[in-house]
């Protein structure tokens, strides 16, 4: 059954479709994870401050080699360059969040499809959904190796939040088990389409409408010069003030998702973000990004340390959130 909390989220999202205003007054913290074990206490405090103030932050010193990141972006572009009939052989299985989709995600905030295509990789559900070796040699192994790298970074960050919440350090790691058939963390390769000539300079166009993420923690990889991501901290704000996040090929941009908000008894906020269309003097071409959604295993039980909300499995939580977010709106 959909909860009143979920309906409130939808009502908020429906109000987030306007232009709003833009401000540079907020600082998106860059947190260096170098020498993590020796600096854990310091890093934990930096992460907690960034997460509770804005809900977005960026990571340097994360340990994923730049060469590997660049290689996966090249493979991402190669996948999306495949002919559409080839990609259509690997269609999105919504129940498993695995496979390829195009122009199919409609945000309540704007009511029209996001201007993108994507390919979801969820480990237990990829049978028959990988391109062949003839189409893209070694694609599956390279992407899975990168997914594992992302998982390791995400679990490191979540272990800091577990410390700060008074939970066992490996609490979130145990709930995101890549070996479990219930594993549902997802690596999402994204391609935002180039802006057609006739639509350039048209205001109010979004590549992705305003939304919060459903997961615990999102890691987003971007490319230098391919901007558009904006964040609006404070779900209660009637005055929508958006802050642009400068894309960087070397930094990982992170944000808290709805699942961790509930798990933290609302101490860690999931905030709205969107991808706006480029301005007249900005890059108008194809935009690529890669997101890793650390999403607890389906059978993991979500309950915060103070018990503000009743316990719920991750599967139940996502069913409620997706049903609320994608129900028909008249």
C-alpha positions in Angstrom: 0.0 0.0 0.0 1.3 3.5 -0.8 2.0 5.5 2.3 1.1 9.1 2.9 4.8 9.8 3.1 5.1 8.6 -0.5 2.2 10.8 -1.7 3.8 13.8 -0.1 6.9 13.1 -2.0 5.0 13.0 -5.3 3.2 16.2 -4.4 6.5 17.9 -3.8 8.0 16.5 -7.0 5.0 17.8 -9.0 5.8 21.3 -7.8 9.4 21.1 -8.9 8.9 21.5 -12.6 9.4 25.2 -12.9 12.5 27.2 -13.8 13.1 28.5 -10.3 16.2 30.6 -9.8 19.9 29.8 -9.7 22.4 30.6 -7.0 26.1 30.1 -6.5 26.0 30.7 -2.8 26.1 27.0 -1.8 29.4 25.2 -1.6 29.5 21.6 -3.0 32.1 20.1 -0.7 34.9 18.0 -2.2 36.1 15.3 0.2 39.4 13.6 -0.2 39.3 9.9 0.6 43.1 9.5 0.4 44.6 7.5 3.3 41.1 6.5 4.3 41.9 4.1 7.1 44.2 6.6 8.8 41.9 9.5 8.3 38.5 7.7 8.9 37.4 10.0 11.7 38.2 13.2 9.9 36.6 11.9 6.6 33.5 10.7 8.5 32.9 14.2 9.9 33.4 15.8 6.5 31.0 13.4 4.9 28.4 13.9 7.6 28.6 17.7 7.4 28.3 17.7 3.6 25.5 15.2 3.5 23.4 16.9 6.2 23.8 20.4 4.9 23.2 19.9 1.2 22.9 16.1 0.6 25.4 16.4 -2.3 29.2 16.2 -2.2 32.1 15.2 -4.5 34.9 12.7 -3.9 38.5 12.9 -4.8 41.2 10.3 -3.9 38.5 7.6 -4.3 40.9 5.0 -5.7 39.3 4.2 -9.1 42.0 4.7 -11.7 41.2 7.5 -14.2 42.2 5.2 -17.1 39.4 2.7 -16.0 36.8 5.5 -15.8 37.8 6.8 -19.2 37.7 3.3 -20.6 34.1 2.7 -19.3 33.0 6.0 -20.8 34.4 4.9 -24.2 32.5 1.6 -23.9 29.4 3.5 -22.9 29.5 5.7 -26.0 30.2 2.6 -28.1 27.1 0.8 -26.6 24.8 3.8 -27.4 26.3 4.1 -30.9 25.0 0.6 -31.7 22.1 0.5 -34.1 18.7 0.8 -32.4 17.6 -2.7 -33.5 20.7 -4.1 -31.8 20.1 -2.3 -28.5 16.4 -3.3 -28.7 17.6 -7.0 -28.4 18.4 -6.1 -24.7 15.3 -4.4 -23.5 14.8 -3.0 -20.0 13.2 -5.6 -17.7 11.6 -3.1 -15.3 11.0 -5.6 -12.5 14.8 -6.3 -12.4 16.0 -2.8 -13.4 18.2 -4.4 -16.1 18.5 -3.7 -19.8 18.2 -0.8 -22.3 15.5 1.8 -22.5 15.0 5.1 -24.4 12.7 8.0 -23.8 10.7 6.0 -21.3 11.1 7.7 -17.9 8.5 10.4 -17.2 9.0 12.5 -14.1 6.0 13.9 -12.2 7.8 17.2 -12.0 7.6 17.8 -15.8 5.2 15.2 -17.2 7.3 14.4 -20.3 10.0 11.8 -21.0 13.6 12.6 -20.0 15.6 13.3 -23.1 17.9 10.3 -22.7 18.5 6.6 -23.2 20.1 4.3 -20.6 21.4 0.8 -20.0 20.9 -0.7 -16.5 23.3 -3.3 -15.1 22.0 -5.2 -12.1 24.2 -8.2 -11.4 21.8 -11.1 -10.7 19.5 -10.2 -13.7 21.8 -9.8 -16.7 21.3 -13.1 -18.4 20.5 -12.4 -22.1 21.0 -8.7 -21.7 24.7 -8.3 -22.5 25.7 -7.3 -26.1 27.7 -10.1 -27.8 31.4 -10.2 -28.0 31.1 -9.4 -31.8 29.1 -6.3 -31.0 31.2 -5.0 -28.1 34.3 -7.1 -27.2 34.8 -7.6 -23.4 32.0 -5.1 -22.6 30.5 -7.2 -19.9 33.7 -7.9 -18.0 34.9 -4.3 -18.1 31.5 -3.0 -16.9 31.2 -5.5 -14.1 34.8 -4.7 -12.9 33.8 -1.0 -12.8 30.6 -1.8 -11.0 32.6 -3.6 -8.3 34.9 -0.5 -8.0 31.8 1.7 -7.5 30.4 -0.7 -4.9 33.7 -0.5 -2.9 33.6 3.3 -2.9 30.0 3.4 -1.9 30.4 0.9 0.9 33.3 3.0 2.3 31.2 6.1 2.4 28.2 4.2 3.9 30.4 2.7 6.6 31.2 6.3 7.7 27.5 7.0 7.9 27.0 3.8 9.9 29.6 4.9 12.4 27.9 8.3 12.7 24.5 6.8 13.2 25.7 4.4 15.9 25.1 1.3 13.7 27.7 -1.5 13.2 30.3 -0.3 10.8 29.5 -3.0 8.2 25.7 -2.6 8.6 25.1 -1.1 5.2 27.8 -3.3 3.5 26.0 -6.5 4.7 22.8 -5.1 3.2 24.4 -4.6 -0.2 25.8 -8.1 -1.0 26.9 -8.5 -4.6 26.8 -12.3 -4.2 23.2 -12.4 -3.1 20.4 -13.2 -5.6 18.5 -10.3 -3.8 21.2 -7.8 -4.8 19.7 -4.8 -6.5 22.3 -2.1 -6.7 22.5 -0.9 -10.3 25.1 0.6 -12.6 23.4 2.9 -15.1 25.0 4.0 -18.3 23.4 7.2 -19.5 23.3 9.1 -22.9 21.5 12.4 -23.0 20.7 13.3 -26.6 22.3 16.3 -28.4 19.9 19.2 -28.5 18.3 19.5 -32.0 19.1 22.7 -33.8 15.5 23.9 -33.8 15.2 23.5 -30.0 18.4 25.3 -29.0 17.8 28.5 -26.9 14.3 27.3 -26.0 13.9 28.0 -22.3 12.5 25.5 -19.8 13.7 22.3 -21.4 15.0 19.5 -19.2 17.2 16.6 -20.0 16.0 15.0 -16.8 13.2 16.5 -14.6 13.6 17.3 -10.9 13.6 14.2 -8.7 15.1 12.5 -5.7 16.8 9.1 -6.0 15.2 6.0 -4.4 18.4 4.4 -3.3 20.8 4.8 -0.3 23.7 6.5 -2.1 24.3 7.5 -5.7 27.8 7.9 -7.3 27.7 9.9 -10.5 30.6 10.1 -13.0 30.5 13.0 -15.4 32.7 14.4 -18.2 34.5 17.8 -18.2 32.4 20.3 -20.1 29.2 18.3 -20.1 27.2 20.2 -17.5 23.6 20.6 -16.6 23.3 18.8 -13.2 21.7 21.1 -10.6 20.7 20.5 -7.0 18.0 22.2 -4.8 18.6 21.5 -1.1 15.6 21.6 1.2 12.5 19.7 0.1 10.3 22.2 2.0 11.6 25.2 0.0 8.9 27.1 -1.8 11.5 29.4 -3.3 13.3 27.0 -5.6 16.9 28.0 -5.8 19.1 25.7 -7.9 22.9 25.3 -7.7 24.8 24.0 -10.6 27.4 21.3 -10.0 30.5 21.7 -12.2 31.2 18.4 -14.0 34.6 16.8 -13.5 36.0 13.8 -15.2 38.1 13.0 -12.1 35.6 13.6 -9.2 32.7 11.5 -8.2 29.5 13.4 -7.4 27.4 11.8 -4.7 24.0 12.3 -3.3 21.8 10.7 -0.6 18.8 8.8 -1.7 15.3 8.3 -0.2 16.2 4.8 1.2 19.0 6.2 3.4 16.9 9.1 4.5 14.4 6.7 6.0 17.2 4.4 7.3 18.8 7.4 9.1 15.4 8.5 10.6 15.5 11.6 8.3 19.0 12.8 9.5 20.4 12.4 6.0 18.3 14.2 3.5 17.7 13.2 -0.1 17.4 16.4 -2.1 16.0 17.3 -5.5 18.2 17.4 -8.5 17.7 17.8 -12.3 19.6 18.0 -15.5 18.7 21.3 -17.3 19.1 21.8 -21.0 22.3 23.7 -22.0 22.2 27.5 -22.4 22.9 29.3 -25.7 26.7 29.5 -25.1 27.0 26.0 -23.6 27.9 22.7 -25.1 24.9 21.4 -27.0 26.1 17.9 -28.0 25.7 14.4 -26.6 26.1 14.2 -22.8 27.2 11.0 -21.2 27.3 10.1 -17.5 27.4 6.9 -15.4 25.5 6.4 -12.1 25.9 3.7 -9.5 22.9 3.4 -7.3 23.7 1.7 -4.0 20.3 0.1 -3.3 19.9 -2.3 -0.4 19.2 -6.0 -1.2 15.5 -6.8 -1.6 15.4 -8.7 1.6 17.4 -6.2 3.7 15.3 -4.7 6.5 15.4 -0.9 6.7 14.9 0.6 10.2 16.7 3.6 11.7 18.5 3.5 15.0 15.8 5.6 16.7 12.9 3.6 15.2 11.1 6.7 13.8 9.6 4.6 11.0 8.4 1.0 11.2 10.7 -1.6 9.7 10.3 -2.4 6.0 12.2 -4.5 3.5 14.0 -2.7 0.7 11.7 -4.5 -1.8 8.6 -3.1 0.0 10.1 0.3 0.3 10.9 0.5 -3.4 7.5 -0.8 -4.4 5.9 2.0 -2.4 8.2 4.7 -3.8 7.9 3.5 -7.4 4.1 3.1 -7.2 3.8 6.6 -5.8 6.2 8.2 -8.3 4.8 6.6 -11.4 1.0 6.4 -10.7 -1.1 8.2 -13.3 -1.7 11.9 -12.6 -4.7 13.7 -13.9 
